[in-house]
Amino acid sequence: MSTPDLGLPMAVPAEGLPARVRIHEVGARDGLQNEKATVPTAVKAEFVRRLAGTGLTTIEATSFVHPKWVPQLADAEDLYPRISDLPVSLPVLVPNERGLDRALALGARRVAVFASATESFAKANLNRTVDEALAMFEPVVTRAKAQGDDVHVRGYLSMCFGDPWEGAVPVPQVVRVCRALLDMGCDELSLGDTIGVATPGHVTALLAALAEAGVPVSALGVHFHDTYGQALANTLAALQGGVTTVDASAGGLGGCPYAKSATGNLATEDLVWMLRGLGIDTGVDLGRLVATSVWMAAHLGRPSPSRTVRALSHQES
């Protein structure tokens, strides 16, 4: 499966954009954890291997969360050793110190914690207040960083642009939690539009406020959902603001189990198509990526929601 040899999309660079973007692929974790049926471990491992074969360099593998909360990822201990030989970064989520212990025991060197910008989502997702959650993460981050300079810690921040219970989220509220995660030792922050309500101006305003608070743009990634069809527009606004790390999910898999209005993540294929048209390098072979998503869609028993996957593979809706 490959892009038609017609020189499409034509690369037309725009001023003020980065030359290269690193895609943080989340389909194998954020995507599959939202599937109603549990995907076999062998299929997950093959999915990660195929994603690595597309040129993606960062592939989020799984989550070391208690199986009761995310049963779809209960096989983390079985999965990780099957893929740990791959020459790519394989971040894993660690919700607490027990999760960190499990990940470190298998040799994981890139871990992530998952915080919230709002009290309602912190309660729903972590059964804690925002500050209680930050207090829980601090020893996790400290212990992870103590393992060596090669350990990288990402801090996810949900509900950066809107909350299904609280509505609009004040920018200073988001900045406060970002600053706290950075101060406790996180190397990178992922700004999550968990229910997909962000618009480009809001993205620009948040990035400006974070810069004013001393948060370097080099430490930021963005994670957009396409609930209202704004994910690519918001991504472009983030790139114009200096962001060079973008989260995306192969085939558009995933949503958020704690945010009922959230639809899928930004599809990696749709992102790569846009970036290719802007002359921005990703290192990703789009044809191989489309083929991988079509393969996974067959295992899931439904076509991919990605428009680019459908266009290049002729999948029926």
C-alpha positions, 0 to 999 in steps of 0.5 A: 500500500503506497502513496500514488506516484503522482507527486502528491501531496505537493510539498509547499513549505510555509514560513515559520514552521520546523524542518522536522517533527517527531511523531509520538505514536500512541496507537498501541497504548492509547488506541488499544486501551479503548477497544471493547475487546481485548487484543491478543498480546501477539497481535499487539506485539506485531502491531508495534513491530510493524509501526517500528518498520514505518520509520516511527522512532517513538512508539508508546507501548503499554501501561503498567496500570492495575488491570482492574482499571485498564483490562485491555493492557493487563498483559504489559509484563508479557508484551514488553519483553516481546518488543524490547529489542526494537531500535526505537523508544518505547515509552510506557505509562506508570501511574504510581510507584508500583507501576514504575517498579514493574516497568523498571524490572523489564528494562523500560527507560522511558516512562510517563505519568498522567495528570489532569488540569482539572479537579473533575477529571482528576477525580474521575481518572485518579480518584484524587484532587489535582494536588494529591495526584501531583503529590503521588507523581513526585516520588515516581518522577524522582525515583525514575530520574534517579535510575540514570541520565538515560531515563526520560519522563513524560508528563501527560496533562489532560483537559488542557482546553476544556472539561466535560464537567467544568467547561472551559479551563482557564489558561493559568490553571493549565500553566500551574500544573505544567509548571509543577510537572516540570519542576518535579523533574519531567523532561517533557510535557504533553498538552492534551485536548482530551475532549477535542474542543481546542481551536487554534487561537486557544492553542496559541494563547496557551503556548504563549502563557507557558513561555511566559511562565518559563516552560521551554517550547522544546519540552512540549508536545501536543495531543489533539483529539478530532471530536470537532474536526480541529486536530490538524488545525490545532497541530498547525497552530502548535507548529507555528508556536515552535512545538516539534513533538506531536502525538498521533495514533495510527489509523486514528485509534483511541479516545478516552475511557473517562471522557465520554464525548471524546472521539478518536485521536489525531490519525498518524496518517492524516498528520504525516500527509499534512506534514509532507505537504508542508515539506516537514520531515518525519522519517515516516514511510506513509505507505507502510504506515497505511498498510499497518493500519489496514492490517490492524483494522482487519484484526479489529473488524472495522475500517480505519476512521483515518481519511488518509488511510481510506483514501490511500487504501480504498477502504469503504466507510 
